[in-house]
Amino acid sequence: MVYDMVVSRKQVLVQLDDDLVARLDELAERLDVSRSELLRRGAIAVLDADRLSDADSALSDAYRRVPQDPMVVESARRLAAETTPEW
């Protein structure tokens, strides 16, 4: 299903050196997207990476506060060894 939706966008000015612009243009052409689309994808990737980094830090902090039970870890290791397919 295709919907005609208007997406609000804001134009921003970003200063890049000639070499970076040339490399971005080469990649955009190879991917068959506009430079703007490529930069949007890059911005989203940076934001996603930051979000994942925050989530990883929160998980690490949680394990530092409440370490995993060594018996649970050993049981999971044994179960994985018993159920791993022989390839």
Residue frames relative to the residue before (quaternion, step in Angstrom):
aa qw qx qy qz dx dy dz
M 1.0000 0.0000 0.0000 0.0000 0.00 0.00 0.00
V 0.1669 -0.7887 0.5858 0.0835 3.59 -0.88 0.87
Y 0.1390 -0.7830 0.6036 0.0573 3.53 -0.89 0.96
D 0.3228 -0.7052 0.5904 0.2235 3.55 -1.07 0.72
M 0.0959 0.8031 -0.5746 0.1254 3.53 -0.19 1.32
V 0.3294 -0.7126 0.5846 0.2047 3.53 -1.04 0.78
V 0.1489 -0.7827 0.6012 0.0605 3.55 -0.70 1.12
S 0.3668 -0.7339 0.5307 0.2126 3.53 -0.70 1.09
R 0.0072 0.7942 -0.6065 0.0370 3.55 -0.83 1.00
K 0.2408 -0.7429 0.6091 0.1386 3.51 -1.21 0.61
Q 0.3551 -0.7180 0.5585 0.2154 3.54 -0.91 0.92
V 0.0535 -0.7909 0.6095 0.0096 3.56 -0.93 0.96
L 0.3700 -0.7076 0.5592 0.2229 3.53 -1.16 0.63
V 0.0045 -0.7820 0.6219 -0.0407 3.55 -0.78 1.10
Q 0.2556 -0.7727 0.5619 0.1477 3.57 -0.79 0.97
L 0.0168 0.7885 -0.6105 0.0725 3.54 -0.77 1.15
D 0.4750 -0.6573 0.4843 0.3282 3.57 -1.07 0.59
D 0.7070 -0.5023 0.3080 0.3912 3.56 -1.26 0.50
D 0.6480 0.5271 -0.3260 0.4428 3.59 0.96 -0.83
L 0.6615 0.5009 -0.3081 0.4655 3.59 0.92 -0.88
V 0.6386 0.5157 -0.3276 0.4678 3.59 0.96 -0.82
A 0.6512 0.5152 -0.3177 0.4578 3.58 0.94 -0.86
R 0.6693 0.4904 -0.3029 0.4688 3.59 0.94 -0.85
L 0.6337 0.5167 -0.3255 0.4748 3.58 1.04 -0.77
D 0.6541 0.5162 -0.3118 0.4565 3.57 0.95 -0.86
E 0.6281 0.5266 -0.3334 0.4659 3.60 1.01 -0.78
L 0.6791 0.4797 -0.2922 0.4726 3.57 0.90 -0.91
A 0.6368 0.5283 -0.3291 0.4550 3.58 0.94 -0.85
E 0.6522 0.5038 -0.3157 0.4703 3.58 0.96 -0.81
R 0.6519 0.5188 -0.3104 0.4578 3.58 0.96 -0.89
L 0.7237 0.4095 -0.2288 0.5062 3.59 1.05 -0.78
D 0.3587 -0.7612 0.4607 0.2822 3.57 1.34 -0.13
V 0.5249 0.5614 -0.4496 0.4551 3.56 0.87 1.08
S 0.5707 -0.5729 0.4491 0.3799 3.55 -1.25 0.26
R 0.6450 -0.4955 0.4023 0.4203 3.55 -1.28 0.30
S 0.6345 0.5379 -0.3297 0.4466 3.58 0.99 -0.83
E 0.6545 0.5025 -0.3136 0.4700 3.58 0.94 -0.87
L 0.6380 0.5274 -0.3255 0.4570 3.57 0.97 -0.83
L 0.6819 0.4736 -0.2901 0.4760 3.59 0.93 -0.87
R 0.5956 0.5396 -0.3643 0.4706 3.62 1.10 -0.62
R 0.6542 0.5081 -0.3089 0.4675 3.57 0.93 -0.92
G 0.6464 0.5234 -0.3141 0.4578 3.56 1.00 -0.81
A 0.6453 0.5139 -0.3176 0.4676 3.57 0.98 -0.86
I 0.6481 0.5088 -0.3148 0.4712 3.58 0.97 -0.86
A 0.6428 0.5267 -0.3241 0.4521 3.60 0.98 -0.83
V 0.6440 0.5128 -0.3193 0.4694 3.60 0.99 -0.81
L 0.6723 0.4895 -0.2960 0.4698 3.58 0.92 -0.90
D 0.6418 0.5120 -0.3217 0.4717 3.61 1.00 -0.79
A 0.6462 0.5187 -0.3198 0.4594 3.58 0.96 -0.87
D 0.6468 0.5113 -0.3180 0.4680 3.58 0.99 -0.79
R 0.6452 0.5153 -0.3170 0.4666 3.58 0.99 -0.87
L 0.6668 0.4927 -0.3012 0.4711 3.59 0.94 -0.87
S 0.6216 0.5352 -0.3369 0.4622 3.57 1.05 -0.73
D 0.6401 0.5117 -0.3167 0.4776 3.57 1.01 -0.82
A 0.6565 0.5047 -0.3099 0.4672 3.59 0.97 -0.86
D 0.6361 0.5188 -0.3282 0.4674 3.61 1.00 -0.79
S 0.6516 0.5118 -0.3136 0.4638 3.57 0.96 -0.84
A 0.6494 0.5128 -0.3182 0.4626 3.58 0.97 -0.85
L 0.6497 0.5085 -0.3160 0.4684 3.60 0.99 -0.81
S 0.6491 0.5105 -0.3129 0.4693 3.59 0.94 -0.87
D 0.6446 0.5167 -0.3175 0.4656 3.58 0.97 -0.85
A 0.6423 0.5256 -0.3248 0.4535 3.58 0.98 -0.82
Y 0.6800 0.4746 -0.2981 0.4727 3.60 0.95 -0.81
R 0.6102 0.5264 -0.3614 0.4690 3.59 1.14 -0.51
R 0.6662 0.4898 -0.3027 0.4739 3.59 1.04 -0.79
V 0.7882 0.0707 -0.0052 0.6114 3.60 0.96 -0.92
P 0.2167 -0.8124 0.5269 0.1245 3.59 0.09 1.27
Q 0.5631 -0.6005 0.4504 0.3457 3.52 -1.19 0.63
D 0.5315 -0.6339 0.4690 0.3093 3.55 -1.06 0.86
P 0.4570 -0.7097 0.4585 0.2781 3.63 -0.64 1.08
M 0.6218 0.5401 -0.3549 0.4424 3.63 1.06 -0.62
V 0.6294 0.5165 -0.3357 0.4737 3.59 1.05 -0.71
V 0.6386 0.5199 -0.3236 0.4660 3.57 0.98 -0.84
E 0.6727 0.4893 -0.3000 0.4670 3.61 0.88 -0.89
S 0.6420 0.5168 -0.3252 0.4637 3.60 0.97 -0.80
A 0.6561 0.5002 -0.3077 0.4740 3.58 0.96 -0.83
R 0.6307 0.5314 -0.3299 0.4594 3.58 1.02 -0.77
R 0.6728 0.4893 -0.2946 0.4702 3.58 0.91 -0.91
L 0.6552 0.5133 -0.3139 0.4569 3.57 0.93 -0.89
A 0.6444 0.5104 -0.3205 0.4707 3.58 1.00 -0.82
A 0.6519 0.5137 -0.3187 0.4578 3.60 0.98 -0.82
E 0.6896 0.4848 -0.2821 0.4582 3.59 1.03 -0.76
T 0.7662 0.3845 -0.1927 0.4775 3.59 1.06 -0.65
T 0.4660 0.6741 -0.4543 0.3492 3.58 1.26 0.00
P 0.4333 -0.7072 0.4839 0.2794 3.62 -0.76 0.96
E 0.4090 -0.6843 0.5455 0.2584 3.55 -1.14 0.66
W 0.0854 -0.8234 0.5608 0.0125 3.56 -0.46 1.20
